[in-house]
């Protein structure tokens, strides 16, 4: 896990998780990037995801997947800017505040 700090406070974190439990998928991982609301737009997410991709390469992974809920345009734009492509949408797989949520699946080959 990577942690971003500003003035000794945690402002964001990022991690890699197994894409699937089965051995056939051992070289694929899924990214997670979270940034505190008041720190968004300051380059924290870009710095975290850039470093996370370097970690993935160093550890010998083949591909990184991103699952982005709803229409989180900032996250989609960030992933696109760092070389991810949209590879699909899972329709209405989540529910929050009484509304169904789609999940965009993005992928970057390393």
C-alpha positions as a printed Julia matrix, in Angstrom:
110×3 Matrix{Float64}:
   0.0     0.0     0.0
   1.19    3.49   -0.84
   0.26    6.45    1.34
   0.31   10.14    0.42
   0.84   12.66    3.19
   0.62   16.44    3.36
   1.74   18.3     6.46
   1.9    15.0     8.4
  -1.7    14.07    7.49
  -2.76   11.19    5.27
  -4.42   12.63    2.18
  -4.63    9.51    0.03
  -3.63    5.93   -0.49
  -3.34    3.38   -3.27
  -3.02   -0.39   -3.41
  -2.86   -3.41   -5.68
  -5.12   -6.4    -5.06
  -5.36   -9.77   -6.77
  -7.67   -9.55   -9.79
  -9.06  -13.04   -9.14
  -8.26  -15.8    -6.67
  -7.47  -18.46   -9.24
  -3.84  -19.21  -10.2
  -4.48  -18.47  -13.9
  -4.95  -14.79  -13.0
  -1.88  -14.45  -10.76
  -0.2   -11.94  -13.09
  -3.21   -9.59  -13.13
  -3.95   -7.07  -10.39
  -6.6    -4.46   -9.67
  -5.75   -0.95   -8.53
  -7.47    1.11   -5.86
  -6.77    4.82   -5.43
  -8.45    7.02   -2.82
  -7.81   10.71   -2.18
  -9.35   12.83    0.56
 -12.05   15.09   -0.89
 -10.31   18.34    0.09
  -7.11   17.19   -1.66
  -8.6    16.24   -5.02
  -7.31   18.13   -8.03
  -3.85   18.57   -6.51
  -2.11   15.72   -8.37
  -2.22   13.3    -5.44
  -4.08   10.57   -7.35
  -1.79   10.89  -10.37
   1.31   10.59   -8.18
  -0.1     7.57   -6.35
  -1.24    5.75   -9.49
   2.03    6.49  -11.31
   4.02    4.98   -8.46
   1.59    2.07   -8.16
   2.15    1.22  -11.83
   5.9     1.25  -11.24
   5.41   -1.16   -8.33
   3.32   -3.43  -10.56
   6.05   -3.52  -13.21
   8.77   -4.16  -10.61
   6.78   -7.06   -9.17
   6.39   -8.63  -12.61
   2.66   -8.23  -13.15
   1.34   -8.38  -16.71
  -1.78   -6.2   -16.51
  -3.52   -3.78  -14.15
  -7.3    -3.57  -14.03
  -9.37   -0.66  -12.71
 -13.03   -0.91  -11.76
 -14.53    2.57  -11.6
 -17.98    2.99  -10.08
 -20.6     5.15  -11.7
 -19.55    8.03  -13.86
 -16.51    9.08  -11.83
 -15.13   11.18  -14.68
 -12.0    12.34  -12.83
 -10.92    8.75  -12.17
 -11.7     7.71  -15.73
  -9.68   10.65  -17.08
  -6.77    9.89  -14.76
  -6.64    6.25  -15.81
  -6.88    7.19  -19.5
  -4.06    9.73  -19.08
  -1.88    6.96  -17.64
  -2.51    4.55  -20.51
  -5.6     2.61  -19.42
  -8.28    1.69  -21.94
 -11.95    1.03  -21.33
 -12.65   -2.67  -21.88
 -16.22   -2.96  -20.66
 -19.07   -1.92  -18.41
 -20.84   -4.03  -15.82
 -24.42   -2.76  -15.68
 -26.25   -2.25  -12.39
 -23.91   -4.4   -10.28
 -24.02   -2.13   -7.24
 -26.57   -0.08   -5.4
 -26.03    3.1    -3.38
 -28.47    5.72   -2.09
 -31.33    3.89   -3.81
 -29.72    3.97   -7.26
 -28.16    1.24   -9.35
 -24.49    1.66  -10.16
 -22.58    0.65  -13.26
 -18.88   -0.19  -13.09
 -16.5     0.75  -15.9
 -13.65   -1.7   -16.36
 -10.36   -0.26  -17.55
  -7.11   -2.07  -18.27
  -3.46   -1.26  -18.83
  -1.02   -3.8   -20.17
   2.41   -3.47  -18.59
